[in-house]
Structures are given as structure tokens and as C-alpha cells.
């Protein structure tokens, strides 16, 4: 198991939780319109294929009482045994990458951490499955 957590700097939080249908939606339809998506897509996911998928759950409060201790939960249990890598990032933070997790076999792909948020920002989590496809939530 390989795990990296990255520190962030802090204020308010805007979480990109959407009310999408259960199935994945078309790749060009960003459920959280963001000016930084194209940059982070290329920077973190490279040229690998991706799909926005609500089975990747990134849970955070809509507002943080303490920007230094924002609870964040990444749930990719829907992909049991098929996950190769989990990434999470806060698009507008000075240090955007939050987590880079490469679970081994038989590891539950559910993470719960506390982070510092610099400003109101979209949060994203991406799960790469064995077939090379990134599922972005």
C-alpha cells in the first residue's frame, strides 16, 4: 500500500457534490463547472481516459468552522478490488494535491482525513481502475 497526504493552507470550502444519476455521465459534462478542471485533468490524470462518476464520493461540509481542520471523506468502495490509485485535490489551493493513494489488494478504498482549505474551492477525487479508466467525483 502506498499513501501520500499533502498539506493545504485555509478558509472556506465549496464542495463539488452533485446530484447526478447513479450511472457515469459523459466525459465532457463537468458536474462542477470549474476554470481549473482542464489544467488539473492534464496535470494529474494525463492523457488517460476518464468519466465523471457519482460512485466516487467525496464528502465534505459545505462550510468549515475551522479551516485548519476540515473533515474530508473519500469513498470508492463501489469499485471493490478494482482500484489501482486514488487522487484528491482542491483546485484553488496553493498546494492543491491532498491525497495520492495506491491501495494494495484487499484494502478498503475509503479514506477519512482532515485537511486545511485555503479558500472556497471545488474539491475532486479521482479513482483509477485496473482498466486504466479514471472515475472522477
Chimera marker file (.cmm) of the C-alpha trace (Angstrom):
<marker_set name="trace">
<marker id="1" x="0.000" y="0.000" z="0.000" r="1" g="1" b="0" radius="0.5"/>
<marker id="2" x="1.344" y="3.416" z="-0.969" r="1" g="1" b="0" radius="0.5"/>
<marker id="3" x="-0.028" y="6.553" z="0.721" r="1" g="1" b="0" radius="0.5"/>
<marker id="4" x="0.768" y="10.256" z="0.474" r="1" g="1" b="0" radius="0.5"/>
<marker id="5" x="-1.100" y="13.134" z="2.105" r="1" g="1" b="0" radius="0.5"/>
<marker id="6" x="-0.429" y="16.728" z="1.183" r="1" g="1" b="0" radius="0.5"/>
<marker id="7" x="-0.952" y="19.741" z="3.438" r="1" g="1" b="0" radius="0.5"/>
<marker id="8" x="-3.078" y="22.706" z="2.364" r="1" g="1" b="0" radius="0.5"/>
<marker id="9" x="-3.493" y="26.267" z="3.568" r="1" g="1" b="0" radius="0.5"/>
<marker id="10" x="-7.139" y="27.534" z="4.812" r="1" g="1" b="0" radius="0.5"/>
<marker id="11" x="-10.546" y="29.408" z="4.781" r="1" g="1" b="0" radius="0.5"/>
<marker id="12" x="-13.964" y="28.470" z="3.328" r="1" g="1" b="0" radius="0.5"/>
<marker id="13" x="-14.900" y="25.408" z="1.388" r="1" g="1" b="0" radius="0.5"/>
<marker id="14" x="-17.110" y="24.744" z="-1.570" r="1" g="1" b="0" radius="0.5"/>
<marker id="15" x="-17.688" y="21.090" z="-2.217" r="1" g="1" b="0" radius="0.5"/>
<marker id="16" x="-18.480" y="19.765" z="-5.661" r="1" g="1" b="0" radius="0.5"/>
<marker id="17" x="-21.084" y="17.211" z="-4.659" r="1" g="1" b="0" radius="0.5"/>
<marker id="18" x="-23.617" y="16.856" z="-7.431" r="1" g="1" b="0" radius="0.5"/>
<marker id="19" x="-26.967" y="15.167" z="-7.719" r="1" g="1" b="0" radius="0.5"/>
<marker id="20" x="-26.102" y="13.065" z="-10.762" r="1" g="1" b="0" radius="0.5"/>
<marker id="21" x="-27.821" y="9.847" z="-11.767" r="1" g="1" b="0" radius="0.5"/>
<marker id="22" x="-26.372" y="6.564" z="-10.483" r="1" g="1" b="0" radius="0.5"/>
<marker id="23" x="-24.500" y="5.779" z="-13.699" r="1" g="1" b="0" radius="0.5"/>
<marker id="24" x="-21.476" y="7.602" z="-15.054" r="1" g="1" b="0" radius="0.5"/>
<marker id="25" x="-22.184" y="10.623" z="-17.237" r="1" g="1" b="0" radius="0.5"/>
<marker id="26" x="-20.494" y="11.687" z="-20.434" r="1" g="1" b="0" radius="0.5"/>
<marker id="27" x="-16.856" y="12.827" z="-20.026" r="1" g="1" b="0" radius="0.5"/>
<marker id="28" x="-17.321" y="16.317" z="-21.456" r="1" g="1" b="0" radius="0.5"/>
<marker id="29" x="-20.057" y="17.258" z="-18.966" r="1" g="1" b="0" radius="0.5"/>
<marker id="30" x="-18.350" y="18.612" z="-15.868" r="1" g="1" b="0" radius="0.5"/>
<marker id="31" x="-20.856" y="18.433" z="-12.985" r="1" g="1" b="0" radius="0.5"/>
<marker id="32" x="-18.853" y="21.135" z="-11.156" r="1" g="1" b="0" radius="0.5"/>
<marker id="33" x="-18.022" y="23.812" z="-13.720" r="1" g="1" b="0" radius="0.5"/>
<marker id="34" x="-14.537" y="24.985" z="-12.834" r="1" g="1" b="0" radius="0.5"/>
<marker id="35" x="-11.963" y="27.119" z="-14.596" r="1" g="1" b="0" radius="0.5"/>
<marker id="36" x="-9.184" y="24.805" z="-13.360" r="1" g="1" b="0" radius="0.5"/>
<marker id="37" x="-10.600" y="21.423" z="-14.469" r="1" g="1" b="0" radius="0.5"/>
<marker id="38" x="-8.761" y="21.290" z="-17.811" r="1" g="1" b="0" radius="0.5"/>
<marker id="39" x="-5.447" y="22.122" z="-16.128" r="1" g="1" b="0" radius="0.5"/>
<marker id="40" x="-5.763" y="19.518" z="-13.349" r="1" g="1" b="0" radius="0.5"/>
<marker id="41" x="-7.158" y="16.935" z="-15.726" r="1" g="1" b="0" radius="0.5"/>
<marker id="42" x="-3.966" y="17.166" z="-17.793" r="1" g="1" b="0" radius="0.5"/>
<marker id="43" x="-1.628" y="17.684" z="-14.801" r="1" g="1" b="0" radius="0.5"/>
<marker id="44" x="-2.870" y="14.802" z="-12.628" r="1" g="1" b="0" radius="0.5"/>
<marker id="45" x="-4.645" y="12.370" z="-14.934" r="1" g="1" b="0" radius="0.5"/>
<marker id="46" x="-2.533" y="12.906" z="-18.034" r="1" g="1" b="0" radius="0.5"/>
<marker id="47" x="-3.949" y="11.560" z="-21.270" r="1" g="1" b="0" radius="0.5"/>
<marker id="48" x="-5.709" y="8.633" z="-19.587" r="1" g="1" b="0" radius="0.5"/>
<marker id="49" x="-9.424" y="8.249" z="-20.348" r="1" g="1" b="0" radius="0.5"/>
<marker id="50" x="-11.853" y="9.498" z="-17.690" r="1" g="1" b="0" radius="0.5"/>
<marker id="51" x="-15.534" y="9.682" z="-16.896" r="1" g="1" b="0" radius="0.5"/>
<marker id="52" x="-17.411" y="11.712" z="-14.286" r="1" g="1" b="0" radius="0.5"/>
<marker id="53" x="-18.900" y="9.098" z="-11.984" r="1" g="1" b="0" radius="0.5"/>
<marker id="54" x="-21.046" y="9.551" z="-8.884" r="1" g="1" b="0" radius="0.5"/>
<marker id="55" x="-19.829" y="6.234" z="-7.453" r="1" g="1" b="0" radius="0.5"/>
<marker id="56" x="-16.745" y="8.172" z="-6.396" r="1" g="1" b="0" radius="0.5"/>
<marker id="57" x="-17.969" y="10.010" z="-3.325" r="1" g="1" b="0" radius="0.5"/>
<marker id="58" x="-16.083" y="12.959" z="-1.916" r="1" g="1" b="0" radius="0.5"/>
<marker id="59" x="-17.817" y="14.221" z="1.194" r="1" g="1" b="0" radius="0.5"/>
<marker id="60" x="-17.000" y="17.487" z="2.957" r="1" g="1" b="0" radius="0.5"/>
<marker id="61" x="-19.047" y="20.085" z="4.812" r="1" g="1" b="0" radius="0.5"/>
<marker id="62" x="-20.341" y="22.997" z="2.702" r="1" g="1" b="0" radius="0.5"/>
<marker id="63" x="-18.782" y="25.410" z="5.241" r="1" g="1" b="0" radius="0.5"/>
<marker id="64" x="-15.938" y="24.861" z="7.669" r="1" g="1" b="0" radius="0.5"/>
<marker id="65" x="-15.954" y="26.215" z="11.216" r="1" g="1" b="0" radius="0.5"/>
<marker id="66" x="-12.210" y="25.707" z="11.430" r="1" g="1" b="0" radius="0.5"/>
<marker id="67" x="-10.425" y="25.935" z="8.067" r="1" g="1" b="0" radius="0.5"/>
<marker id="68" x="-7.422" y="24.162" z="9.613" r="1" g="1" b="0" radius="0.5"/>
<marker id="69" x="-9.427" y="21.011" z="10.386" r="1" g="1" b="0" radius="0.5"/>
<marker id="70" x="-11.859" y="20.326" z="7.536" r="1" g="1" b="0" radius="0.5"/>
<marker id="71" x="-13.103" y="16.719" z="7.547" r="1" g="1" b="0" radius="0.5"/>
<marker id="72" x="-12.906" y="15.032" z="4.167" r="1" g="1" b="0" radius="0.5"/>
<marker id="73" x="-14.098" y="11.567" z="3.252" r="1" g="1" b="0" radius="0.5"/>
<marker id="74" x="-13.293" y="9.768" z="0.003" r="1" g="1" b="0" radius="0.5"/>
<marker id="75" x="-15.411" y="6.700" z="-0.631" r="1" g="1" b="0" radius="0.5"/>
<marker id="76" x="-14.587" y="4.430" z="-3.579" r="1" g="1" b="0" radius="0.5"/>
<marker id="77" x="-15.948" y="1.195" z="-2.089" r="1" g="1" b="0" radius="0.5"/>
<marker id="78" x="-18.197" y="0.794" z="-5.143" r="1" g="1" b="0" radius="0.5"/>
<marker id="79" x="-15.075" y="-0.301" z="-7.051" r="1" g="1" b="0" radius="0.5"/>
<marker id="80" x="-14.155" y="-3.066" z="-4.588" r="1" g="1" b="0" radius="0.5"/>
<marker id="81" x="-10.915" y="-4.790" z="-5.513" r="1" g="1" b="0" radius="0.5"/>
<marker id="82" x="-10.635" y="-2.907" z="-8.809" r="1" g="1" b="0" radius="0.5"/>
<marker id="83" x="-8.914" y="0.306" z="-7.617" r="1" g="1" b="0" radius="0.5"/>
<marker id="84" x="-5.309" y="0.981" z="-8.590" r="1" g="1" b="0" radius="0.5"/>
<marker id="85" x="-4.988" y="4.612" z="-7.446" r="1" g="1" b="0" radius="0.5"/>
<marker id="86" x="-6.958" y="7.337" z="-5.663" r="1" g="1" b="0" radius="0.5"/>
<marker id="87" x="-6.189" y="11.047" z="-6.091" r="1" g="1" b="0" radius="0.5"/>
<marker id="88" x="-7.868" y="14.036" z="-4.445" r="1" g="1" b="0" radius="0.5"/>
<marker id="89" x="-7.252" y="17.739" z="-4.913" r="1" g="1" b="0" radius="0.5"/>
<marker id="90" x="-8.567" y="21.205" z="-4.022" r="1" g="1" b="0" radius="0.5"/>
<marker id="91" x="-8.425" y="23.163" z="-7.258" r="1" g="1" b="0" radius="0.5"/>
<marker id="92" x="-7.798" y="26.685" z="-5.959" r="1" g="1" b="0" radius="0.5"/>
<marker id="93" x="-5.444" y="25.927" z="-3.071" r="1" g="1" b="0" radius="0.5"/>
<marker id="94" x="-1.751" y="26.867" z="-3.256" r="1" g="1" b="0" radius="0.5"/>
<marker id="95" x="-0.869" y="23.192" z="-2.730" r="1" g="1" b="0" radius="0.5"/>
<marker id="96" x="-3.788" y="21.508" z="-4.500" r="1" g="1" b="0" radius="0.5"/>
<marker id="97" x="-2.929" y="17.804" z="-4.142" r="1" g="1" b="0" radius="0.5"/>
<marker id="98" x="-4.497" y="16.345" z="-0.993" r="1" g="1" b="0" radius="0.5"/>
<marker id="99" x="-4.067" y="12.590" z="-1.397" r="1" g="1" b="0" radius="0.5"/>
<marker id="100" x="-2.269" y="10.180" z="-3.697" r="1" g="1" b="0" radius="0.5"/>
<marker id="101" x="-3.193" y="6.687" z="-2.512" r="1" g="1" b="0" radius="0.5"/>
<marker id="102" x="-2.276" y="3.401" z="-4.170" r="1" g="1" b="0" radius="0.5"/>
<marker id="103" x="-4.082" y="0.631" z="-2.301" r="1" g="1" b="0" radius="0.5"/>
<marker id="104" x="-2.829" y="-2.912" z="-2.344" r="1" g="1" b="0" radius="0.5"/>
<marker id="105" x="-5.116" y="-5.866" z="-2.809" r="1" g="1" b="0" radius="0.5"/>
<marker id="106" x="-7.755" y="-6.421" z="-0.129" r="1" g="1" b="0" radius="0.5"/>
<marker id="107" x="-7.576" y="-2.817" z="1.029" r="1" g="1" b="0" radius="0.5"/>
<marker id="108" x="-10.815" y="-0.929" z="1.560" r="1" g="1" b="0" radius="0.5"/>
<marker id="109" x="-10.818" y="2.173" z="-0.647" r="1" g="1" b="0" radius="0.5"/>
<marker id="110" x="-12.364" y="4.522" z="1.861" r="1" g="1" b="0" radius="0.5"/>
<marker id="111" x="-10.322" y="7.353" z="3.369" r="1" g="1" b="0" radius="0.5"/>
<marker id="112" x="-11.196" y="9.834" z="6.057" r="1" g="1" b="0" radius="0.5"/>
<marker id="113" x="-8.815" y="12.702" z="6.794" r="1" g="1" b="0" radius="0.5"/>
<marker id="114" x="-8.761" y="16.296" z="7.957" r="1" g="1" b="0" radius="0.5"/>
<marker id="115" x="-7.254" y="18.952" z="5.721" r="1" g="1" b="0" radius="0.5"/>
<marker id="116" x="-6.672" y="22.674" z="5.657" r="1" g="1" b="0" radius="0.5"/>
<marker id="117" x="-8.526" y="24.652" z="2.976" r="1" g="1" b="0" radius="0.5"/>
<marker id="118" x="-7.155" y="27.975" z="1.727" r="1" g="1" b="0" radius="0.5"/>
<marker id="119" x="-10.312" y="29.380" z="0.121" r="1" g="1" b="0" radius="0.5"/>
<marker id="120" x="-13.654" y="28.391" z="-1.366" r="1" g="1" b="0" radius="0.5"/>
<marker id="121" x="-12.692" y="25.787" z="-3.960" r="1" g="1" b="0" radius="0.5"/>
<marker id="122" x="-14.003" y="22.798" z="-5.884" r="1" g="1" b="0" radius="0.5"/>
<marker id="123" x="-12.811" y="19.503" z="-4.412" r="1" g="1" b="0" radius="0.5"/>
<marker id="124" x="-12.343" y="16.454" z="-6.614" r="1" g="1" b="0" radius="0.5"/>
<marker id="125" x="-11.455" y="12.819" z="-6.144" r="1" g="1" b="0" radius="0.5"/>
<marker id="126" x="-10.403" y="10.503" z="-8.955" r="1" g="1" b="0" radius="0.5"/>
<marker id="127" x="-10.231" y="6.717" z="-8.816" r="1" g="1" b="0" radius="0.5"/>
<marker id="128" x="-8.272" y="4.763" z="-11.406" r="1" g="1" b="0" radius="0.5"/>
<marker id="129" x="-9.466" y="1.213" z="-12.033" r="1" g="1" b="0" radius="0.5"/>
<marker id="130" x="-7.412" y="-1.695" z="-13.388" r="1" g="1" b="0" radius="0.5"/>
<marker id="131" x="-8.592" y="-0.982" z="-16.936" r="1" g="1" b="0" radius="0.5"/>
<marker id="132" x="-6.827" y="2.435" z="-16.813" r="1" g="1" b="0" radius="0.5"/>
<marker id="133" x="-10.050" y="4.477" z="-16.718" r="1" g="1" b="0" radius="0.5"/>
<marker id="134" x="-10.251" y="7.362" z="-14.233" r="1" g="1" b="0" radius="0.5"/>
<marker id="135" x="-13.595" y="7.827" z="-12.457" r="1" g="1" b="0" radius="0.5"/>
<marker id="136" x="-13.881" y="11.431" z="-11.245" r="1" g="1" b="0" radius="0.5"/>
<marker id="137" x="-16.212" y="12.515" z="-8.460" r="1" g="1" b="0" radius="0.5"/>
<link id1="1" id2="2" r="1" g="1" b="0" radius="0.2"/>
<link id1="2" id2="3" r="1" g="1" b="0" radius="0.2"/>
<link id1="3" id2="4" r="1" g="1" b="0" radius="0.2"/>
<link id1="4" id2="5" r="1" g="1" b="0" radius="0.2"/>
<link id1="5" id2="6" r="1" g="1" b="0" radius="0.2"/>
<link id1="6" id2="7" r="1" g="1" b="0" radius="0.2"/>
<link id1="7" id2="8" r="1" g="1" b="0" radius="0.2"/>
<link id1="8" id2="9" r="1" g="1" b="0" radius="0.2"/>
<link id1="9" id2="10" r="1" g="1" b="0" radius="0.2"/>
<link id1="10" id2="11" r="1" g="1" b="0" radius="0.2"/>
<link id1="11" id2="12" r="1" g="1" b="0" radius="0.2"/>
<link id1="12" id2="13" r="1" g="1" b="0" radius="0.2"/>
<link id1="13" id2="14" r="1" g="1" b="0" radius="0.2"/>
<link id1="14" id2="15" r="1" g="1" b="0" radius="0.2"/>
<link id1="15" id2="16" r="1" g="1" b="0" radius="0.2"/>
<link id1="16" id2="17" r="1" g="1" b="0" radius="0.2"/>
<link id1="17" id2="18" r="1" g="1" b="0" radius="0.2"/>
<link id1="18" id2="19" r="1" g="1" b="0" radius="0.2"/>
<link id1="19" id2="20" r="1" g="1" b="0" radius="0.2"/>
<link id1="20" id2="21" r="1" g="1" b="0" radius="0.2"/>
<link id1="21" id2="22" r="1" g="1" b="0" radius="0.2"/>
<link id1="22" id2="23" r="1" g="1" b="0" radius="0.2"/>
<link id1="23" id2="24" r="1" g="1" b="0" radius="0.2"/>
<link id1="24" id2="25" r="1" g="1" b="0" radius="0.2"/>
<link id1="25" id2="26" r="1" g="1" b="0" radius="0.2"/>
<link id1="26" id2="27" r="1" g="1" b="0" radius="0.2"/>
<link id1="27" id2="28" r="1" g="1" b="0" radius="0.2"/>
<link id1="28" id2="29" r="1" g="1" b="0" radius="0.2"/>
<link id1="29" id2="30" r="1" g="1" b="0" radius="0.2"/>
<link id1="30" id2="31" r="1" g="1" b="0" radius="0.2"/>
<link id1="31" id2="32" r="1" g="1" b="0" radius="0.2"/>
<link id1="32" id2="33" r="1" g="1" b="0" radius="0.2"/>
<link id1="33" id2="34" r="1" g="1" b="0" radius="0.2"/>
<link id1="34" id2="35" r="1" g="1" b="0" radius="0.2"/>
<link id1="35" id2="36" r="1" g="1" b="0" radius="0.2"/>
<link id1="36" id2="37" r="1" g="1" b="0" radius="0.2"/>
<link id1="37" id2="38" r="1" g="1" b="0" radius="0.2"/>
<link id1="38" id2="39" r="1" g="1" b="0" radius="0.2"/>
<link id1="39" id2="40" r="1" g="1" b="0" radius="0.2"/>
<link id1="40" id2="41" r="1" g="1" b="0" radius="0.2"/>
<link id1="41" id2="42" r="1" g="1" b="0" radius="0.2"/>
<link id1="42" id2="43" r="1" g="1" b="0" radius="0.2"/>
<link id1="43" id2="44" r="1" g="1" b="0" radius="0.2"/>
<link id1="44" id2="45" r="1" g="1" b="0" radius="0.2"/>
<link id1="45" id2="46" r="1" g="1" b="0" radius="0.2"/>
<link id1="46" id2="47" r="1" g="1" b="0" radius="0.2"/>
<link id1="47" id2="48" r="1" g="1" b="0" radius="0.2"/>
<link id1="48" id2="49" r="1" g="1" b="0" radius="0.2"/>
<link id1="49" id2="50" r="1" g="1" b="0" radius="0.2"/>
<link id1="50" id2="51" r="1" g="1" b="0" radius="0.2"/>
<link id1="51" id2="52" r="1" g="1" b="0" radius="0.2"/>
<link id1="52" id2="53" r="1" g="1" b="0" radius="0.2"/>
<link id1="53" id2="54" r="1" g="1" b="0" radius="0.2"/>
<link id1="54" id2="55" r="1" g="1" b="0" radius="0.2"/>
<link id1="55" id2="56" r="1" g="1" b="0" radius="0.2"/>
<link id1="56" id2="57" r="1" g="1" b="0" radius="0.2"/>
<link id1="57" id2="58" r="1" g="1" b="0" radius="0.2"/>
<link id1="58" id2="59" r="1" g="1" b="0" radius="0.2"/>
<link id1="59" id2="60" r="1" g="1" b="0" radius="0.2"/>
<link id1="60" id2="61" r="1" g="1" b="0" radius="0.2"/>
<link id1="61" id2="62" r="1" g="1" b="0" radius="0.2"/>
<link id1="62" id2="63" r="1" g="1" b="0" radius="0.2"/>
<link id1="63" id2="64" r="1" g="1" b="0" radius="0.2"/>
<link id1="64" id2="65" r="1" g="1" b="0" radius="0.2"/>
<link id1="65" id2="66" r="1" g="1" b="0" radius="0.2"/>
<link id1="66" id2="67" r="1" g="1" b="0" radius="0.2"/>
<link id1="67" id2="68" r="1" g="1" b="0" radius="0.2"/>
<link id1="68" id2="69" r="1" g="1" b="0" radius="0.2"/>
<link id1="69" id2="70" r="1" g="1" b="0" radius="0.2"/>
<link id1="70" id2="71" r="1" g="1" b="0" radius="0.2"/>
<link id1="71" id2="72" r="1" g="1" b="0" radius="0.2"/>
<link id1="72" id2="73" r="1" g="1" b="0" radius="0.2"/>
<link id1="73" id2="74" r="1" g="1" b="0" radius="0.2"/>
<link id1="74" id2="75" r="1" g="1" b="0" radius="0.2"/>
<link id1="75" id2="76" r="1" g="1" b="0" radius="0.2"/>
<link id1="76" id2="77" r="1" g="1" b="0" radius="0.2"/>
<link id1="77" id2="78" r="1" g="1" b="0" radius="0.2"/>
<link id1="78" id2="79" r="1" g="1" b="0" radius="0.2"/>
<link id1="79" id2="80" r="1" g="1" b="0" radius="0.2"/>
<link id1="80" id2="81" r="1" g="1" b="0" radius="0.2"/>
<link id1="81" id2="82" r="1" g="1" b="0" radius="0.2"/>
<link id1="82" id2="83" r="1" g="1" b="0" radius="0.2"/>
<link id1="83" id2="84" r="1" g="1" b="0" radius="0.2"/>
<link id1="84" id2="85" r="1" g="1" b="0" radius="0.2"/>
<link id1="85" id2="86" r="1" g="1" b="0" radius="0.2"/>
<link id1="86" id2="87" r="1" g="1" b="0" radius="0.2"/>
<link id1="87" id2="88" r="1" g="1" b="0" radius="0.2"/>
<link id1="88" id2="89" r="1" g="1" b="0" radius="0.2"/>
<link id1="89" id2="90" r="1" g="1" b="0" radius="0.2"/>
<link id1="90" id2="91" r="1" g="1" b="0" radius="0.2"/>
<link id1="91" id2="92" r="1" g="1" b="0" radius="0.2"/>
<link id1="92" id2="93" r="1" g="1" b="0" radius="0.2"/>
<link id1="93" id2="94" r="1" g="1" b="0" radius="0.2"/>
<link id1="94" id2="95" r="1" g="1" b="0" radius="0.2"/>
<link id1="95" id2="96" r="1" g="1" b="0" radius="0.2"/>
<link id1="96" id2="97" r="1" g="1" b="0" radius="0.2"/>
<link id1="97" id2="98" r="1" g="1" b="0" radius="0.2"/>
<link id1="98" id2="99" r="1" g="1" b="0" radius="0.2"/>
<link id1="99" id2="100" r="1" g="1" b="0" radius="0.2"/>
<link id1="100" id2="101" r="1" g="1" b="0" radius="0.2"/>
<link id1="101" id2="102" r="1" g="1" b="0" radius="0.2"/>
<link id1="102" id2="103" r="1" g="1" b="0" radius="0.2"/>
<link id1="103" id2="104" r="1" g="1" b="0" radius="0.2"/>
<link id1="104" id2="105" r="1" g="1" b="0" radius="0.2"/>
<link id1="105" id2="106" r="1" g="1" b="0" radius="0.2"/>
<link id1="106" id2="107" r="1" g="1" b="0" radius="0.2"/>
<link id1="107" id2="108" r="1" g="1" b="0" radius="0.2"/>
<link id1="108" id2="109" r="1" g="1" b="0" radius="0.2"/>
<link id1="109" id2="110" r="1" g="1" b="0" radius="0.2"/>
<link id1="110" id2="111" r="1" g="1" b="0" radius="0.2"/>
<link id1="111" id2="112" r="1" g="1" b="0" radius="0.2"/>
<link id1="112" id2="113" r="1" g="1" b="0" radius="0.2"/>
<link id1="113" id2="114" r="1" g="1" b="0" radius="0.2"/>
<link id1="114" id2="115" r="1" g="1" b="0" radius="0.2"/>
<link id1="115" id2="116" r="1" g="1" b="0" radius="0.2"/>
<link id1="116" id2="117" r="1" g="1" b="0" radius="0.2"/>
<link id1="117" id2="118" r="1" g="1" b="0" radius="0.2"/>
<link id1="118" id2="119" r="1" g="1" b="0" radius="0.2"/>
<link id1="119" id2="120" r="1" g="1" b="0" radius="0.2"/>
<link id1="120" id2="121" r="1" g="1" b="0" radius="0.2"/>
<link id1="121" id2="122" r="1" g="1" b="0" radius="0.2"/>
<link id1="122" id2="123" r="1" g="1" b="0" radius="0.2"/>
<link id1="123" id2="124" r="1" g="1" b="0" radius="0.2"/>
<link id1="124" id2="125" r="1" g="1" b="0" radius="0.2"/>
<link id1="125" id2="126" r="1" g="1" b="0" radius="0.2"/>
<link id1="126" id2="127" r="1" g="1" b="0" radius="0.2"/>
<link id1="127" id2="128" r="1" g="1" b="0" radius="0.2"/>
<link id1="128" id2="129" r="1" g="1" b="0" radius="0.2"/>
<link id1="129" id2="130" r="1" g="1" b="0" radius="0.2"/>
<link id1="130" id2="131" r="1" g="1" b="0" radius="0.2"/>
<link id1="131" id2="132" r="1" g="1" b="0" radius="0.2"/>
<link id1="132" id2="133" r="1" g="1" b="0" radius="0.2"/>
<link id1="133" id2="134" r="1" g="1" b="0" radius="0.2"/>
<link id1="134" id2="135" r="1" g="1" b="0" radius="0.2"/>
<link id1="135" id2="136" r="1" g="1" b="0" radius="0.2"/>
<link id1="136" id2="137" r="1" g="1" b="0" radius="0.2"/>
</marker_set>
